[in-house]
Every structure is written in structure tokens, then in C-alpha cells.
Amino acid sequence: MSTYAVGDVHGCYSQFLRLLDKIDYSPSMDKIILTGDLVNRGNESLAMINFCMNNPEIKTVLGNHDLYLLYLLSINKGKGKLKQIVNAKNNKKIYKWLLGRPLFLKEKDFISGNTFFITHAGIPEIWSPSKAGKLAKEASNALKQNPKKFLESMWGDHPRTWNESLAGSDRNRMIVNYLTRMRFINQAATLDLKNASADSSDNFRPWFKYSNKSYQDKQYYYIFGHWAALNGRTQNKHFIGLDTGCVWKEKLTALRLEDLRKFSVKY
């Protein structure tokens, strides 16, 4: 039995199936954890969603594109590559299923003894994994309790810096932006949400280039997607980027947690 984390699929369902074949995936034996952004940009988003719903052993965190799909489903308005899902006969089932997906997952590998924290974009150094998990659950609960209000107020780049006194929509938006949109931050953990390249600018550095006590734990690993421009390169084995740009005609990547071995298929 193995557990695999798989990077952003973005509707590349055929490539996802080829990757499952490559790792010799067994639904009765193995587990799959997806880093979010199951949909959009690729042509087979509906097939990808349906496959995940039909295979409950597959887990996923929500990515920013998945949240966008939730918003479109909530207003019954399809756009672009997501129109097929919004217009699907099982759109209500998809909506309910997505509402139940978390923003944060913790996975313990009992062979290696390592602990893995899976989010779509990462965990800022101002939060311990425990803190991130609690805040992720807080935001998820708010989403489930009032989806319409949460989704309509979710958009925006402000506030840009975490403050414990934040409340309501500002607090939820800040949590979501760290966990699903973050790439660069500064010393105060202020977000730069404009730069999607792999190159730092001004006083901003990649979120995983800072240091805190949790980051230094040798049995902690942080798995994320979202940042295709990195192509998985973090220069630190404890921070594992799995968005390797499949939808941009690059490759789709899986990480086997027990031994940190990567497997990839080309677009």
C-alpha cells in the first residue's frame, strides 16, 4: 500500500489516467491525494471531477480554480472550460462534493515516520502547521455554513497581511489567499499576488525561503501545487512543489510519500 500526492491536473484527465497506470495504482490498496486545481484550462475537467467523486479513496484539497468553479456553480453561470461542469446533469452533486473538500490535509507516513502537510499554495512561515490546520477548518466551516456569502466575498487581494484581529469576510479571504494563491511574501508575510513567475522581486521572496521552527523539523514535509513556473524546483527537499505544468504541455507529477520518489508523465 502506498500513498501518492499528485500535482495540479487542471482538467488533464487523460494524462492523469496515464500517471495512475505508471504508478500501478490500485484503488483497493493505494491512496491518492491531489494538491487542488482539478479543473479549468484543460479539456476534461468534468471527467476529472466525476472520477474523483466515484473513487472516494482519492482525496483533494481545494485550489483557487476549484473555488472559482464553486462560485460559478453557486450562481449557475458557466464560463470557458468550466461551462460544461456548470451545465452538467450532476452539477448539484458536484457542488455539494466540492463544498466538502478541505483546504488543508495532514498525512502521516508510518514507514518513514514523516508527516506531510498538503495545501494548494503552501503555509506561510507565520503559521505553524497546527495553526494553518485550524484556520483552514475555520474557513471551510464558514464556506459550508453560508456558501453564497463566502463565495461572493472571497475575491480580492486585500487585506494582504495577516492579523489576528481580522474578522468576517476579510479574515476568510486572507486565509484562502494564503492557502490557495500564495507565492511570494515579504518579512511581514505580506502577499504579492501579482507575480506568478519563478523570480523574486523587490523585498518579496518565495514563501518557503523563510524560516520558522516548524520548517526546521526534519520529519515535516510541505507539499503544494499552484506554482507551475517553479516546475517543482524549491532547492529544499522539505518543500515539494508538484505543479509541473501539465496543462501547459509539460508533465504531470506524483510523489510517493514513503520514499519521496517522483513519477511523471509527459503531456
Protein Blocks (a to p, Z undefined) as FASTA:
>chain_A
ZZdddddfklpamlmmmmmmmnopafklmccddebjjbghiamlmmmmmmmmmmmkbccd
ddfklmmmmmmmmnopaehjllmmmmpmklmmmmmmmmmpcfbdcdddfknopacdddfk
bccfkbcfklmmmmmmmmmmmmmmmmmlmmmmmgcjbdfbdcfkbgcjllmmmmmmmmmm
gcbdcfkopacfkbmcfbdehjbccfklpccfklmpmkbccddehilmnnopaopakbcc
fbeolmnopadddddfklopacdddZZ
